[in-house]
Amino acid sequence: MYNCKESECQNKKINFGGCCYECKEKDKCEWVCMASPKTCGDSVFLGEDLEIFTAATAGAINVIKVLMIQKDSIEKQEKEMREALKKSMEEHNVKSYADDTIEITYIEETTRETIDSKRLKIKYPQIADECTKVSSVKPSVRIKLL
């Protein structure tokens, strides 16, 4: 993948993070640059950076893979144990349990009121706009096991 040294994507709807030449939306964009990144002189090949990143983080990536597999296994076991506890608490009419290290409380079925934001935006778009809150989201890393 290539990046442009000169500018960011001018199309704020697309906001592509690379060279226009590689953008899937280039045929629809009025700001597109059709210069080949191999010859234009304003592009940076990111493959080299990716290779450096991969070598520098190989250990961390492998540890994260192992931890995610263990986490999935533990979460599955926890879900099964929670279900067994809930069933036992229902059978024995126990509402809470506590010892020196843990407190368990049975929560009965209830209802919840929520706002259907999709319907609100369709039916009352002005109110939805007035009540929309914009907040910044810190950068993060999304990791999926394949």
JOBEL-V668776 format. One record per pair of residues at least 12 apart in sequence whose ideal C-beta (glycine too) atoms are under 6 Angstrom apart, sorted by the first residue. I is the first residue (numbers start at 1). J is the second residue. Records with the same first field share a line. If there is no record, write none. Layout:
# JOBEL-V668776
I=J, J
This chain:
# JOBEL-V668776
1=18, 46
2=19, 37, 43, 45
3=18, 44, 46
4=19, 42, 43
5=42, 44
6=42
10=31
11=29, 31
19=37, 43
20=32, 33
21=37
68=145
89=106
